[in-house]
Amino acid sequence: MGEYSKFIAKERRTVETPKSMVKEDRTCVFGTFNKEFEDMDILKLNHPTHAPNFLNKFKLTLWEATEVHFKEGVLLAVICDMGIFGKIMHVFFDKETKSVYCWDTNIKSKETKIAPNLINGSIAEAHAGETFIKYVNNFQDGKCELAGKHLGKCLITKPNKDKTAVAAIKENYGEASIEYSVKLERLSDPCIVSIPFDKKKPRPLYSQKDFFKATGSLTINGKTYTSDVDTVAVVDDHRGYYPRKAHYDWVTTMGRCEINGKKEYLAFNLTRNQSIDQDKYNENILWQVGKSSLLTPVTFTRSVESADFKDYSEWIVKDEHDMVNLKFKVYGINPMILHVDHLVRIDYYITFGELEGYLRDEDGNKYVLDGMMGMGEDKSLLL
């Protein structure tokens, strides 16, 4: 065990994955697991929220999302089922112009197919005319395939010293297209967690995140980008019952950086959410080829609130033990705001930029991440 391992709670160490996420008493298993679940039907949970069981479907949020890092930009591809409606969403950050393109199409929940698990060719897909997204999951072999297309109305957010990102929503729509196909092969250990969000209710937040090598291409507005040796991806499969009032912060990177004089693949995931015990239940991890290191809980602070973003802000992400000491320099942002009287309030910001600072693994090895691509989310919900 390394010098920083003493800061990692035993609940963060992987255990053998049971067949089902739901126990015989219809409560959820919690902890950190070593492989994919076969049965992930958490609709079977008994009163995971304060609502009656027949409303479980409308309280459950499901998604499969992927971030693919090309040399020219970053793709975020999402299929989501929020019970009341589904969603196909694509976001692309252009590194040269620092512009963010967002295609966002709502569809019926019943038209959104979320894979029952991530093994044996299970499929997640949704279609809306020519627009579509499709995952073919073979995580038992460390593989995944992803293809998608989005046409038409697109929110294009550019750095602007005179207007906030929120103001851009009202006027920066245009027509644009994106199409892609990529194959993914796992580079490291998976990060599979089931996190309790309520001390009295079996309200789980499940997440599996994986670091992959990506091969394929992406075409945006007729311009094609092709994968190279640096092209990598992180897949995020996510299922959970969020509290009525919730907030999370998230930042990630993926790519290659210099480690001991050589260019090596590296990625991390850092999240702060409603976990009832941040030390025991979190999804903070550092990935390298064939191995990973757990990271301690982190906090996020911002120089500019996301709602007030114009052309630049800084997020400071740190822990209490000097394993994480990062500055996330945000150059581009995509705001998604939905306010319905006093019933629903969603403030969701997807951010892109560069990192400065370092991480340490459990052995104390220091990884300087200056200049690596950063991607993050700042999301608040009142449902």
C-alpha positions as CSV (number, residue, x, y, z in Angstrom):
1,M,0.0,0.0,0.0
2,G,1.3,3.5,-0.9
3,E,1.8,6.4,1.4
4,Y,-1.5,8.0,0.4
5,S,-3.5,4.8,0.6
6,K,-4.3,5.5,4.3
7,F,-6.6,8.3,3.1
8,I,-8.7,5.9,1.1
9,A,-11.7,4.3,3.0
10,K,-12.1,0.5,2.8
11,E,-15.5,1.0,1.1
12,R,-13.7,2.5,-1.9
13,R,-11.8,-0.8,-2.5
14,T,-13.5,-3.0,-5.1
15,V,-15.4,-6.1,-4.1
16,E,-16.9,-8.9,-6.2
17,T,-19.9,-7.7,-8.1
18,P,-23.2,-9.4,-7.3
19,K,-25.5,-10.5,-10.1
20,S,-28.1,-7.8,-9.3
21,M,-28.0,-4.3,-7.9
22,V,-31.3,-5.1,-6.0
23,K,-31.1,-7.4,-3.0
24,E,-33.9,-9.8,-2.0
25,D,-35.4,-7.2,0.4
26,R,-35.6,-4.8,-2.5
27,T,-32.9,-2.4,-1.3
28,C,-29.8,-1.5,-3.3
29,V,-26.3,-2.8,-2.9
30,F,-23.8,0.0,-2.2
31,G,-20.0,0.2,-2.6
32,T,-17.3,-0.1,-5.3
33,F,-17.3,-3.1,-7.6
34,N,-14.9,-4.9,-9.9
35,K,-17.0,-5.7,-13.0
36,E,-20.4,-5.0,-14.6
37,F,-23.7,-5.9,-13.1
38,E,-25.9,-8.3,-15.0
39,D,-29.1,-7.1,-13.5
40,M,-29.5,-3.3,-13.1
41,D,-33.2,-3.0,-12.9
42,I,-33.4,-0.5,-10.0
43,L,-37.1,0.1,-10.8
44,K,-37.6,-2.9,-8.6
45,L,-36.4,-1.0,-5.5
46,N,-38.9,-0.6,-2.7
47,H,-39.6,3.1,-2.1
48,P,-36.2,4.5,-3.2
49,T,-37.8,8.0,-2.9
50,H,-40.7,9.4,-0.8
51,A,-43.1,8.8,-3.7
52,P,-45.1,5.6,-4.2
53,N,-43.4,2.7,-6.1
54,F,-45.5,3.1,-9.2
55,L,-43.8,6.5,-9.7
56,N,-40.3,5.0,-9.6
57,K,-40.0,5.3,-13.4
58,F,-40.7,9.0,-13.3
59,K,-38.1,9.6,-10.5
60,L,-35.3,7.6,-12.2
61,T,-32.7,9.2,-14.4
62,L,-30.8,7.0,-16.8
63,W,-28.1,7.9,-19.3
64,E,-25.1,6.6,-21.3
65,A,-22.7,9.3,-22.3
66,T,-19.2,9.4,-23.9
67,E,-16.6,12.1,-24.1
68,V,-14.2,11.6,-27.1
69,H,-11.1,13.7,-27.3
70,F,-9.9,14.4,-30.9
71,K,-6.9,16.6,-31.6
72,E,-9.2,19.3,-33.0
73,G,-11.9,19.2,-30.3
74,V,-14.0,17.2,-27.8
75,L,-17.3,15.4,-28.5
76,L,-19.9,14.7,-25.8
77,A,-22.6,12.2,-26.9
78,V,-25.5,11.5,-24.6
79,I,-28.7,9.4,-24.7
80,C,-30.8,10.1,-21.6
81,D,-34.2,9.0,-20.2
82,M,-35.5,11.1,-17.4
83,G,-38.8,9.2,-17.0
84,I,-41.0,12.0,-18.2
85,F,-39.0,12.5,-21.5
86,G,-35.9,11.3,-23.3
87,K,-33.1,13.2,-24.9
88,I,-30.5,12.9,-27.6
89,M,-27.7,15.4,-27.1
90,H,-24.4,16.1,-28.8
91,V,-22.0,18.8,-27.7
92,F,-18.7,19.7,-29.5
93,F,-16.0,22.0,-28.3
94,D,-13.8,23.5,-31.1
95,K,-10.4,24.0,-29.6
96,E,-9.3,26.6,-32.2
97,T,-12.2,28.9,-31.9
98,K,-13.2,27.9,-28.4
99,S,-16.8,27.7,-29.6
100,V,-19.2,25.2,-28.2
101,Y,-21.9,23.6,-30.4
102,C,-24.9,21.9,-28.8
103,W,-27.6,19.9,-30.5
104,D,-30.3,18.9,-28.1
105,T,-33.5,17.0,-29.1
106,N,-36.2,15.9,-26.6
107,I,-38.1,12.8,-27.4
108,K,-40.6,10.6,-25.7
109,S,-39.4,8.5,-22.8
110,K,-40.7,5.3,-24.5
111,E,-38.7,6.1,-27.6
112,T,-35.5,6.1,-25.6
113,K,-33.8,2.7,-25.2
114,I,-31.3,2.5,-22.4
115,A,-29.3,-0.7,-22.3
116,P,-30.4,-3.1,-19.5
117,N,-26.6,-3.6,-18.7
118,L,-23.3,-3.0,-20.4
119,I,-22.5,-6.6,-21.5
120,N,-23.0,-9.1,-24.3
121,G,-23.9,-6.6,-27.1
122,S,-26.6,-4.7,-25.1
123,I,-27.8,-1.7,-27.0
124,A,-28.7,1.9,-26.0
125,E,-30.3,3.9,-28.8
126,A,-32.7,6.6,-29.8
127,H,-33.9,8.1,-33.1
128,A,-35.6,11.4,-34.1
129,G,-35.8,11.5,-37.9
130,E,-32.3,11.4,-39.2
131,T,-30.9,12.3,-35.8
132,F,-29.8,9.3,-33.8
133,I,-27.3,7.8,-31.3
134,K,-26.5,4.2,-30.8
135,Y,-24.3,2.3,-28.3
136,V,-23.3,-1.4,-28.6
137,N,-21.9,-2.5,-25.3
138,N,-19.5,-5.4,-24.8
139,F,-17.8,-4.2,-21.6
140,Q,-17.2,-7.8,-20.6
141,D,-14.5,-7.8,-23.3
142,G,-13.6,-4.1,-22.7
143,K,-15.2,-2.9,-25.9
144,C,-17.9,-0.5,-27.0
145,E,-19.1,0.9,-30.3
146,L,-20.7,4.3,-30.7
147,A,-22.3,6.1,-33.7
148,G,-24.5,9.1,-34.0
149,K,-25.8,12.0,-36.1
150,H,-27.5,15.3,-35.3
151,L,-28.8,17.8,-37.8
152,G,-30.4,21.2,-37.7
153,K,-30.9,23.7,-34.9
154,C,-27.8,24.2,-32.9
155,L,-26.8,26.5,-30.0
156,I,-23.4,28.0,-30.8
157,T,-21.8,29.6,-27.8
158,K,-18.6,31.7,-28.3
159,P,-16.5,33.6,-25.8
160,N,-18.0,37.1,-25.4
161,K,-16.7,39.7,-23.0
162,D,-20.0,41.6,-23.3
163,K,-22.6,38.9,-22.7
164,T,-23.0,36.1,-20.3
165,A,-23.4,32.5,-21.5
166,V,-27.0,32.6,-20.3
167,A,-27.7,35.6,-22.6
168,A,-26.3,33.6,-25.5
169,I,-29.2,31.1,-25.3
170,K,-31.6,33.7,-26.6
171,E,-29.8,34.6,-29.8
172,N,-27.0,32.2,-30.8
173,Y,-28.9,29.4,-32.5
174,G,-27.9,28.3,-36.0
175,E,-28.0,25.4,-38.4
176,A,-25.2,22.8,-38.1
177,S,-24.6,19.1,-38.5
178,I,-22.5,16.4,-36.8
179,E,-21.9,12.7,-37.6
180,Y,-19.5,10.2,-36.1
181,S,-18.6,6.6,-35.6
182,V,-16.0,5.3,-33.2
183,K,-14.8,2.0,-31.7
184,L,-13.6,1.9,-28.1
185,E,-11.2,-0.5,-26.4
186,R,-10.6,-0.3,-22.6
187,L,-7.2,1.0,-21.4
188,S,-7.6,0.6,-17.7
189,D,-9.7,-0.7,-14.7
190,P,-13.4,0.3,-14.7
191,C,-14.7,2.6,-12.0
192,I,-18.0,1.1,-10.8
193,V,-19.8,2.6,-7.8
194,S,-23.2,2.6,-6.2
195,I,-23.6,5.6,-3.9
196,P,-26.3,6.2,-1.3
197,F,-27.9,9.6,-1.5
198,D,-30.2,9.3,1.5
199,K,-29.7,7.9,5.0
200,K,-33.3,6.8,5.4
201,K,-34.2,5.7,1.8
202,P,-32.4,3.2,-0.5
203,R,-31.9,6.0,-3.0
204,P,-28.9,5.0,-5.1
205,L,-26.7,6.8,-7.6
206,Y,-24.9,4.2,-9.8
207,S,-22.1,5.1,-12.1
208,Q,-19.7,3.2,-14.3
209,K,-16.9,5.1,-15.9
210,D,-14.3,3.6,-18.2
211,F,-11.1,4.9,-20.0
212,F,-10.8,3.8,-23.7
213,K,-8.6,4.1,-26.7
214,A,-10.8,5.5,-29.5
215,T,-10.6,4.9,-33.3
216,G,-12.9,6.4,-35.9
217,S,-13.9,9.8,-37.3
218,L,-16.2,12.7,-36.7
219,T,-17.6,15.1,-39.3
220,I,-18.9,18.6,-38.3
221,N,-20.3,20.9,-40.8
222,G,-18.7,18.9,-43.6
223,K,-15.2,18.9,-42.0
224,T,-13.9,15.5,-41.0
225,Y,-11.6,14.8,-38.1
226,T,-9.9,11.4,-37.9
227,S,-8.6,9.6,-34.8
228,D,-4.9,9.4,-34.1
229,V,-2.6,7.9,-31.4
230,D,-3.8,10.5,-28.9
231,T,-7.6,10.0,-29.4
232,V,-9.2,8.6,-26.3
233,A,-12.6,8.5,-24.6
234,V,-14.4,8.0,-21.3
235,V,-17.8,6.3,-21.2
236,D,-20.2,7.1,-18.4
237,D,-23.2,4.8,-17.7
238,H,-25.4,6.4,-15.0
239,R,-28.6,5.4,-13.2
240,G,-30.0,7.0,-10.2
241,Y,-32.8,8.6,-8.1
242,Y,-31.8,12.2,-7.5
243,P,-33.2,14.1,-4.6
244,R,-35.7,16.8,-5.5
245,K,-33.0,19.4,-4.8
246,A,-29.6,18.3,-6.0
247,H,-26.2,19.7,-7.2
248,Y,-23.1,18.1,-8.5
249,D,-19.7,19.3,-9.8
250,W,-17.6,17.3,-12.2
251,V,-14.3,17.6,-14.1
252,T,-12.4,15.1,-16.2
253,T,-9.5,14.8,-18.5
254,M,-8.3,12.1,-20.9
255,G,-5.3,12.0,-23.3
256,R,-1.5,11.5,-23.1
257,C,0.9,13.4,-21.0
258,E,4.6,13.2,-20.2
259,I,5.3,10.7,-17.4
260,N,9.0,10.0,-16.6
261,G,10.1,11.4,-19.9
262,K,7.6,9.4,-22.0
263,K,4.2,10.2,-23.4
264,E,1.7,7.9,-21.6
265,Y,-2.1,7.6,-21.6
266,L,-3.8,9.1,-18.5
267,A,-7.3,10.2,-17.5
268,F,-9.1,11.1,-14.3
269,N,-12.6,11.6,-12.9
270,L,-13.4,14.0,-10.1
271,T,-17.0,14.5,-8.8
272,R,-18.7,16.0,-5.8
273,N,-22.4,15.1,-5.4
274,Q,-25.0,14.2,-2.7
275,S,-23.2,11.2,-1.3
276,I,-24.1,10.7,2.3
277,D,-20.4,10.0,3.1
278,Q,-17.8,11.5,0.7
279,D,-14.9,9.4,2.0
280,K,-16.7,6.0,1.7
281,Y,-18.7,6.6,-1.5
282,N,-17.3,8.6,-4.4
283,E,-16.1,8.0,-7.9
284,N,-12.8,9.8,-7.9
285,I,-10.1,8.0,-9.8
286,L,-6.9,8.3,-11.8
287,W,-6.5,5.9,-14.7
288,Q,-3.3,4.8,-16.5
289,V,-2.8,1.9,-18.9
290,G,-3.7,-1.3,-17.1
291,K,-4.0,0.2,-13.7
292,S,-5.8,2.8,-11.6
293,S,-5.4,4.7,-8.4
294,L,-8.3,5.9,-6.1
295,L,-8.4,9.6,-5.2
296,T,-9.8,11.3,-2.1
297,P,-13.0,13.6,-2.0
298,V,-12.6,17.0,-3.6
299,T,-14.2,20.4,-3.4
300,F,-14.9,22.9,-6.2
301,T,-14.6,26.7,-6.1
302,R,-15.0,29.1,-9.0
303,S,-13.7,32.6,-9.8
304,V,-16.9,33.3,-11.8
305,E,-20.2,31.6,-11.3
306,S,-21.2,29.6,-14.4
307,A,-24.3,31.7,-15.0
308,D,-22.1,34.8,-15.2
309,F,-19.5,33.3,-17.5
310,K,-18.4,35.5,-20.5
311,D,-15.1,34.4,-21.9
312,Y,-13.0,32.9,-19.0
313,S,-13.2,31.5,-15.5
314,E,-11.2,29.3,-13.2
315,W,-12.3,26.3,-11.1
316,I,-10.1,25.3,-8.2
317,V,-10.4,21.6,-7.5
318,K,-8.6,20.3,-4.3
319,D,-8.7,17.6,-1.7
320,E,-7.5,17.7,2.0
321,H,-4.4,15.5,1.5
322,D,-2.6,17.1,-1.5
323,M,-3.5,14.2,-3.9
324,V,-5.5,16.7,-6.0
325,N,-4.4,20.3,-6.7
326,L,-5.9,21.5,-10.0
327,K,-6.9,24.7,-11.7
328,F,-9.4,24.3,-14.5
329,K,-9.2,27.2,-16.9
330,V,-12.6,27.4,-18.6
331,Y,-12.6,28.9,-22.1
332,G,-15.9,27.6,-23.4
333,I,-19.3,26.9,-21.9
334,N,-22.7,25.5,-23.0
335,P,-25.6,26.6,-20.8
336,M,-28.8,24.5,-20.6
337,I,-31.4,26.3,-18.5
338,L,-35.0,25.2,-17.7
339,H,-37.2,27.1,-15.2
340,V,-40.9,26.3,-14.9
341,D,-42.5,28.6,-12.3
342,H,-41.6,27.1,-8.9
343,L,-42.0,23.5,-10.1
344,V,-38.8,22.8,-12.0
345,R,-35.5,24.5,-12.1
346,I,-32.5,23.0,-14.0
347,D,-29.3,25.0,-14.3
348,Y,-26.8,22.9,-16.3
349,Y,-23.5,24.1,-17.6
350,I,-21.0,22.0,-19.7
351,T,-17.5,23.5,-19.7
352,F,-14.3,23.1,-21.6
353,G,-10.8,24.4,-21.2
354,E,-7.3,23.5,-20.0
355,L,-5.8,22.2,-16.7
356,E,-3.0,23.4,-14.6
357,G,-1.7,21.6,-11.5
358,Y,-1.2,18.0,-10.5
359,L,-2.5,14.7,-9.1
360,R,-0.8,12.2,-6.9
361,D,-1.5,8.4,-7.0
362,E,-1.6,6.3,-3.8
363,D,2.1,5.7,-4.0
364,G,2.8,9.5,-4.0
365,N,3.8,9.7,-7.6
366,K,3.1,13.2,-9.0
367,Y,1.5,13.8,-12.4
368,V,1.7,17.3,-13.7
369,L,-1.3,18.0,-16.0
370,D,-0.5,21.5,-17.3
371,G,-2.0,22.1,-20.7
372,M,-4.2,19.0,-20.8
373,M,-7.8,19.3,-22.0
374,G,-10.4,19.7,-19.3
375,M,-14.1,19.1,-19.4
376,G,-16.6,19.7,-16.6
377,E,-20.2,20.1,-15.5
378,D,-21.9,22.4,-13.0
379,K,-25.5,21.2,-12.5
380,S,-28.2,22.2,-10.1
381,L,-31.7,20.6,-10.0
382,L,-35.0,21.4,-8.3
383,L,-37.6,18.9,-9.5
